[in-house]
């Protein structure tokens, strides 16, 4: 079955995050990340947890524990076993979310967003956003490859710009950071979402 452009974009973002998880040295999981009070491990667990929540919502199911990652409310970190398999968890849940993107039965499910509940089909275009931003966070925390897919950066940035003010929430994005002169598109994007890539 041919994958839609939306599913293919999310798959690319998911693969990038998988590669960063695989590259984390064993002694760097507790390193501080660009996300206040979060370690590198917290970043990975957050991405897995939020993707699991989306899949459960669009499938009309209850989230289940996943490879040692417990359950929690939206925006909070679940308890995670010391031996949790983050790579296996992300591989499983990202595949499930990729499949949901191309399943018409999921498209009318209501999703919470900064601007209220909207159908899943209305957020599909920006689904790579959380994964893409936290790919950089994880790489920055662990000394990994910080380069992001340029096509994904351009796509997500363009779709987030109209929601600029609505995104400035404590549980979403902080204030924008100054864009340095001559910044490339990735730096502009990271500054837009409140990161300091310098």
C-alpha positions in Angstrom: 0.0 0.0 0.0 1.3 3.4 -1.0 2.0 5.8 1.9 0.5 9.3 1.8 2.7 12.4 1.8 1.6 13.1 5.4 2.4 9.6 6.6 5.7 9.7 4.8 6.7 12.9 6.4 5.9 11.6 9.9 7.8 8.4 9.1 10.9 10.5 8.2 10.6 12.4 11.4 10.2 9.1 13.4 13.2 7.5 11.7 15.3 10.5 12.6 14.3 10.3 16.3 14.9 6.5 16.2 18.4 7.2 15.0 19.1 9.7 17.8 17.8 7.2 20.4 20.1 4.5 19.0 23.1 6.9 19.2 22.7 7.9 22.8 25.7 6.7 24.8 24.7 4.7 27.8 26.1 7.3 30.2 24.3 10.3 28.7 20.6 9.4 29.3 20.6 11.5 32.5 22.2 14.5 30.8 20.2 17.7 31.0 18.3 18.7 27.9 17.2 22.0 26.4 13.8 21.3 28.0 13.8 22.8 31.5 14.1 20.1 34.2 14.1 17.3 31.7 16.9 14.8 31.1 17.6 13.3 27.7 15.7 10.2 28.9 12.7 12.4 29.8 12.7 13.9 26.3 12.5 10.4 24.7 9.9 9.2 27.2 7.8 12.4 26.5 7.8 11.8 22.7 6.9 8.2 23.1 4.1 9.0 25.6 2.5 11.7 23.6 2.5 9.6 20.4 0.9 6.7 22.4 -1.7 9.2 23.6 -2.5 10.3 20.1 -2.8 6.7 18.8 -5.1 5.8 21.7 -7.3 8.8 21.1 -7.7 8.3 17.4 -8.3 4.5 17.9 -10.8 5.0 20.7 -8.7 2.8 23.0 -7.0 3.1 26.4 -3.2 3.6 26.3 -1.3 0.6 27.5 2.1 0.4 29.2 4.8 0.1 26.6 8.2 -1.6 27.0 8.6 -0.3 30.6 7.0 3.1 30.1 4.0 3.6 32.4 0.9 5.7 32.0 0.3 9.4 32.7 -1.9 12.4 31.8 -1.2 14.6 28.8 1.7 16.8 29.3 3.2 14.9 32.3 5.9 12.3 32.3 5.0 8.7 33.0 7.0 6.5 35.4 9.6 4.6 33.5 11.3 1.4 34.5 15.2 1.6 34.7 15.4 -1.1 32.0 12.7 0.4 29.7 13.5 -0.3 26.1 13.0 3.2 24.6 14.1 2.2 21.1 11.6 -0.7 20.9 8.8 1.5 22.4 9.4 4.3 19.8 9.6 1.8 16.9 6.2 0.3 17.9 4.3 3.4 18.7 5.7 5.4 15.7 4.6 2.6 13.4 1.1 2.7 14.9 0.9 6.4 14.5 2.1 6.3 10.9 -0.6 3.7 10.2 -3.3 5.9 11.8 -2.4 8.8 9.6 -3.5 6.8 6.6 -6.6 5.2 8.2 -9.7 7.2 7.3 -11.4 5.7 10.4 -9.2 7.8 12.6 -9.6 11.1 10.8 -12.7 12.4 12.6 -11.4 11.6 16.1 -11.2 14.8 18.2 -7.7 15.9 19.3 -6.9 18.5 22.0 -4.8 21.4 20.6 -3.8 25.0 21.8 -6.8 26.3 19.8 -9.4 23.7 21.1 -10.5 20.3 19.9 -10.1 19.6 16.2 -10.5 16.5 14.1 -7.3 14.4 13.7 -7.3 15.1 10.0 -6.7 18.8 10.8 -3.5 18.2 12.8 -1.9 15.5 10.5 0.1 18.1 8.6 1.9 19.2 11.8 2.3 15.8 13.4 6.0 15.7 12.8 6.4 18.9 15.0 6.9 17.3 18.4 9.2 14.6 17.1 11.2 17.0 15.0 11.8 19.5 17.8 12.7 16.9 20.4 15.0 15.1 17.9 17.1 18.3 18.2 16.7 18.4 22.0 17.8 14.8 22.4 20.8 15.3 20.1 21.8 18.5 21.9 21.6 16.8 25.3 23.7 13.8 24.3 26.2 15.2 21.9 24.4 13.6 18.9 23.8 14.8 15.3 21.7 18.0 15.6 21.0 18.3 11.8 17.3 18.0 11.1 15.6 17.0 7.8 15.4 20.3 5.9 12.2 19.4 4.2 10.5 18.6 7.5 11.8 21.8 9.0 10.4 23.9 6.2 7.0 22.1 6.3 6.5 22.2 10.0 7.7 25.8 10.4 5.3 27.0 7.6 2.3 25.2 9.3 3.1 26.5 12.8 3.6 30.2 11.9 -0.1 31.0 11.7 -0.6 29.6 15.2 2.3 31.7 16.6 0.5 33.4 19.6 -1.7 30.3 20.4 1.4 28.2 20.8 2.9 30.4 23.6 1.6 28.3 26.4 3.4 26.8 29.4 2.7 23.3 28.1 3.5 24.2 24.5 6.2 26.7 23.3 8.0 29.3 25.3 8.9 32.7 23.9 10.7 32.9 20.6 14.5 33.5 20.9 16.4 36.0 18.8 17.4 34.8 15.4 21.0 35.5 14.6 22.0 37.3 11.5 22.4 35.0 8.5 20.7 32.1 10.3 19.8 29.1 8.2 16.2 27.7 8.1 16.8 25.2 10.9 18.1 27.9 13.2 15.2 30.1 12.4 12.8 27.3 13.1 14.4 26.4 16.4 14.3 30.0 17.5 10.6 30.2 16.6 9.9 27.3 18.9 11.8 28.8 21.8 15.2 27.0 21.5 18.6 28.6 21.6 20.6 26.7 19.1 23.7 28.9 19.3 
